[in-house]
Amino acid sequence: MRVVRSENRRPKKADADVAAVLRGVSPDRLRQFVEMISFPRHAVADRRANVAARDLLVQQLREFGYAPRLQGVFDNIVATTDGAGPFVLLGAHYDSVPGTPGADDNGSAVAVVLECARLVREHCLGPVMVAFFNREEDGLLGSREFVAGLKGEVNEAHIFEMVGYCDRTPGSQRMPPGLPGVVAPDVGDFLALLSNRHSNPVAEKLVSLSATYVPQPAVFALKVFMGVEKYFGHLLRSDHAPFWQAGIPAVMWTDTSEFRNPHYHQPTDTPDTLDYEFMAGVTRLALARVATHS
């Protein structure tokens, strides 16, 4: 495993067209998206609310000009830009654990993907696929079903898993135990990326893009080599795992969940606990990748 940081990269000359896209990101709109979906919405325990969340996301994508569809028996939501793939996928799960509003887990990620989808459509970027997975909290059921049905349509996936919590207090950040050679800052104000042998080059590009276009938040990328992720359960806890297992390049984006956020899986995981400027930085970096992908 190896860690790379955006703070150690020299910025390159920014492209004016890319910078113009990034200026459109709205922290206020991100907050609105989080507030829209922050209610208990577990697929079984809160079934009616889960369906309501699904319908809200479908309607929002339609308002942006997409033609979303439901995929599989678990009600994944999929939409694409016009034209053929292969696509860059922007994905997040939309369910929550029972009885929690799930603002960070995973409303923050849903909001980032929605804001990206809005600006992708507005600026005619692509080809992009947007996916909202259901039942992540039940063993990644939705994303497993989604990946099993892929036939080469996706050549790069970005999976957002809790990307809204920031704490600038010394000692606010911990790291998962047992990761050899990994040393992280003790202040929880950075975006973490997780990549493996198939997606390490993508993570490298994101670190460089961060230095050029989005210096804040700082990016901390953990690159895993030689398939050793299978020995560390903490590295396979979100919807990127089925993509890795299928050999599809995928990067997981996170605020590190319970290793920073004390509201993880609690009733206190509410919209007022999140940092929307931090989320705006995450959104800008994702759009920078879409806008420069070739």
N, C-alpha and C positions, 0 to 999 in steps of 0.2 A: 504494500500500500504506500501511496505517496500523496502528500498534500501540496497543492499549489494555491497561491493567493494572488488576487488581482492587484493588491498593493505593491507587489514586487514586479509588475509589468509596466513597461514604458508605453504610454498612450501613443496611438497612431493618429494620423490625420483623419478627422471625422468626415464622413460623407454628409453633405448638406441635406440631401433628400431623406436619408435615414434619420438625421437629427430632427427634421420636421415632423416625421411620424411620431417620434418619441415625445415631442412637445404636446401632443394631443392627449396624453394619459392624464386622467382626472382622479385625484385622491377622493374627491367628493363622490364621484360616481362609484368608485370602489366601495366606499362606505355604504352607499345605497344598495349595492348588490349584496353585500354582507348582511345588511339589515333585512333585506328581502327574504333571505333563506335561513335566518337564524332562529330556528324552532326545532324541537325534537323531531327527527325524521328517520328513525331506524326503519329498515325495510319490513321488519316483522312486528316489533313492539309498537311502532308508530306508523302502521301501514297507511292509513289515510293521509297522514302528513307527508309520508314519503311520496305518495302519488301526487300530492299537491305541489311538492318541491319539483318533481319531474315536470309537471305541467307548467310551472312558472318558468323553468329553464327553456322548455320548448317554445313557449310564447315569446320569451326574450330573444331567442335566436331568430325567430320569425320576424320580429320587429327590426332586427339588424339586416334582414334581407336574405337569410339562409332558408333552406328547406330541410329542417331537421327530421330525423327518423328515429324510431325506437329500434334497438337491436337486441336480439336474444330474449330469453325468458326472464332476465333480471332487469329489464327496462334501462339498459344503457341508452344514452342519447348521443347521436352522431350527426354531424353536419360538415359539409365541405365547401370550399370555394368552388367557383365554376371551373370547368376543365378537368382534365385527367390528372392522376397522380403520376408517380408516387408522391405522397404527401408528407409534410412535416406535421406531426401530431402534437397538439396541445391538449393535455388531459388532466382531469381531477375527479375524485369521487365526490358524490353529492349526498350520500347518506351520513348519518351521525350515529354515535352510540346511543342506546336507549336513554331517554329522559334528559338529554343534554342539548342545548341550543346549537352547539357545534360551530361557533363563529370562526375560530381558528381552524378547528378540525371538523369540516374542511371548507367552511364558507369562505375563508380567505382565499383558498386556491380556486374555488369556483368563481369568485369575483375577479381574480387575475385573468383567468381564462376568458370570462365574458368580456372584460375590457379589451383583451387582445383580439377577440373575435370581432368586436365592434370596429376597432381601428384597422384590422386586416381588411374588413369589407369596405370601410371608408376610403382606404388608400389602394384598394385593388391589389393587395399583396397575395402571394400564394405560390404554389398550391399548398393549402393548409387544411388539415382535418381537425375539428374540434370534437372532443369526446368527454362526456360526463359519465363516469362509471357508478353503478349502484352496487351495494353490498360489499364494499371494501371492508367494512367492519365485521363481516362474516366470512373471513378467509379469502378475500380478494375474488369473490365469486364472479362479479361483473367483469372485471378486467381479464380474468382467466378465460371466460366465455368469449369476450371480444377478441383476444389474441388468437384463440383457437380458430376463429373464423376468418382471420386475415389471409389474403392471398397475394402478398407482395405490394399492397397499397400504401404501406407506411415504410419509409426508409430512415426515419429519425423521430424519436418520441421524447417529449418533455412532459414529465409527470410532476404535478405540483401537489405537495403534501404538507399542509400547515405552513403558510408563508407570511403570516401577519403579525407575529408577536416579536417585539424587540424590547430588550432591557439593557440599558447602558450602565447599569450598576456593576462595579467590580465584584466578581464572584457569582454573577448571575448565570454563567454558562458552565455546563458540565458536558462530558463526552460519554458515549456508551462504553461500558467496561469491556476490556479484553481486546481492544483493537491495537495490534502491535505497531509501535513506532509512530502513533498518531498523537500529535500535540496540538491542542487548540487554544485560542484565546479564552480567557476566563470572563470576558464580557460578551453578553448575548446580543450583539448588534450587527452581526454579519449574516449573509445568506450562505447556506451550505448547499453544495452540489455533490451528488454521489454518482459515480460512473464506474463502468467495468471495462473489460478488455475490448468490447465492441463499441463502447461509447466514450472512451477516454479522449479520442481526438475531438469529439464534440465539446467535452468539458473544457479542453484547452482553448477552443475557439471562444467559448463563453467567458472565460477568464480574461482573454484579450479584449473582447468586446466590452466587458465591464470597465477595463482600464481606459478605454477610448470614449465610451458613451455614457456610462453610468458608474461614476466613481463611488457613489453611495447608494446602497450599502456595499461594504467590502464583500468580496466573494471568496469563500473558502471551499476549495474543491478537493474531495477525497477520491483519488483514483485507485481502483482495485485492479490487480493484475492476476493472470493465470487461473482465473476461475475460483479464487479462494473465497469469494463471497458466500459460497455454499456452506462454509464452516462457521459463519458469523450471522446468527439469526437477526441481529439488529439491522443488517444490511439488506434484508429481504422482506421488510414489513409493509411495503406499500405497493401500489399498482404498477410500479416499474418492474417488479419481479417477474411477472409472466412474460414481459418483453425480453428481459435478459435470458430467460429460459428458452425462448424461441430464437435467440441469436439476433434480435432486432436492436440496433443502437438506441439506448434509452438513458436519459439523465433524470434523476430525481432531485427536485428542488425543495428545500425545507428550511424552516426556522429551528429545526432539531427537536420539535415537539416537547416531550416531557423533560428533556435535558435542558430546557430553558423556560418553558411555559408552565407555571404552577396550576393553570386552569385546565390542563389536559384531562379530557374525559370527565370533567366536572360540570355541575350546573352553572358554575361561574364563567364558563367559556362563552362570553357575551361580546357583542360588537364594541362596547366601550373599552375593552381591554386591548384592542389592537392598535397598531401604528400604521396609519394609512399612507404616510409619506414613505415608510419602509416598503409597503406593498406597491406603491407607485414605482419605486426603483426596480423591484422584481419584474413588474409588468414591462417597463422600458427595456430591460435586458432581454426578456423573451421576444419582444417585438424587434429588437436589434438583430437577434438571431434569424427571425423569419425574414426580415428585410434584406439580410446579407447572404442568405442561404442560396447555394447554387448547386 
